Amino acid sequence: MREFGGPEVLRLEHVPDPEPSPGQTLLDVRLAGVNYADVHVRGNTYLAPVELPYIPGNEVVGTTGDGRRVVALTQGGGYAEKVAAHRRLQWEIPDEVTDEQAVSLALQGNSAYHLLFTVAQVVKGQTVVIPAAAGGVGSLAVQLAHQAGARVVALAGTDEKRQLALELGATEVVDSCDEEGLAEQILDAAGGPVHAALEMTGGRTLLQTLEVVAPRGRLVVYGFAGGQLAQVPVHTLLQKSVTVAGFWLPHLYTDRTLPLAASMRQLFDAVGNGSLRTVSGGTYPLADAAKAHHVLNSRTGTGKFSLAVTE
């Protein structure tokens, strides 16, 4: 990226190999994950400042110099043949986990896990609202919450996506396209207020989701894909003692009290034994990153998008 804008600003160019900093290793990239955060990067609405020229991409599957297959989190640079990744943020992939499965886990899998269990503190018997339930984070969150014994009310915008959410373990599904009637739909599906809700759209949808959270419940915000921010009404928080928390995975990258290695082990184990299913949205050649972004923007796809990197 040499400028901010639409998918067309993503161009394939030859650049020098990255120089690893202390603690980093150079990886040969096999797959690069594509996430909605990359759309924010491209449009200059990301949570962290982006200095141009810039290579997007925050998770990769690659090989180390000694031939180990790893999945790694990066802070940019992933849409490339080579990337420098910190040793603390890369994990060797078990033999029973494929590249396509692994690329779903480092960023989106960890996000789903910590949204549910670290921040929202969802436990067995509780009801949780999960948005974009057929997307990368949502499809994993539905399964993780269901396996923890929670009752899942899944939000999705098409019949196909809602059917997928049911197959993944959702108890009830709601059409997320009806912003004005969203709160009423969720309350009807859940049979009343919910213990916890995740939210990533922003604007009117955030306010509607807040309405359905029960007294002493939790709302966890992890994005604003709709492009509109919302002012959270303080009187609602006080009237219901609702906790509203924001979550951004990079804040765990250096947190030794909540090691990502532990959640990665659980995610690897669940995929390896077949209890957690990763949903692929499609793999595009690296040169077609703009096409992947077009599909991501349209919100017609499901699951995890990735770029295949070949030299």
Salt bridges, closest charged atoms under 4 A:
GLU3 OE2 - ARG11 NH1 3.88
GLU13 OE1 - ARG2 NH2 2.87
ASP28 OD1 - LYS82 NZ 2.47
GLU59 OE2 - LYS304 NZ 2.10
ASP66 OD1 - ARG68 NE 3.31
GLU92 OE1 - ARG68 NH1 3.95
ASP99 OD2 - ARG30 NE 2.74
ASP99 OD1 - ARG69 NH1 2.80
ASP159 OD1 - ARG162 NH2 2.56
ASP175 OD1 - ARG162 NH1 3.37
GLU180 OE1 - ARG204 NH2 3.39
